[in-house]
């Protein structure tokens, strides 16, 4: 029997881009996982609800090692959405899909004409106006909120609460207290900087290099500070 479709209905398929966290493990995995545990312990919820891509470029491992790594990450509630740079021979059924052709977030096609202040929303904010190279958020960023702008600089006219975060492709400027997390140069920009009126951060990061609160000099706490990257280390000094 041939079924004739007389009520054709369209299926809406859309493309949408998300800013994913890319993890690039190194050998031995036990040491790398220990460092990951240290980051997670000192910055609770860092991976919660985030899309994560596992970058295995130039990493010489076999399929059992990869399966074990994915299992260890799953125990830590790190959900891998895809694997990049892996040899096809080590991938198999039940593993995250292979990804290739990832683009910097600056290449993403976005829609304009949306107010920049709409970036501050509960959970993860999707920032769209790509024609500008900076945005200004004219209110505090509350706990549990994320401001994500991979196209350039982010300026917060207010404070960033504990449990909140600001992620910028360029520099981060905070005209208030930084109590949460600030990540500059998120898509690869070693010249990005972080400026804040009062440093009380849980975590700061520039171009993937991070520093936790307890790793920061005591004399910088509560001070107006700028931070930058130098020889793969985060440097800081008071603003005068």
Secondary structure, 3 states (H helix, E strand, C coil): CCCCCCCCCCCCCCCCCCCCEEECCCCCHHHHHHHHHHHHHHCCCCCCCCCEEEECCCCCCCHHHHHHHHHHHHHCCCCEEEEECCCHHHCCCCCCCEECCCCCHHHCCCCCCCCHHHHCEEEECCCCCCCCCEEEECCCECCCEEEEECCCEEEECCCECCCCEEEECCCEEEEEEECCEEEECCCCCCCCCEEEEEECCCEEEECCEEEEHHHCCHHHCCCCEEEEEECCEEEEEECC
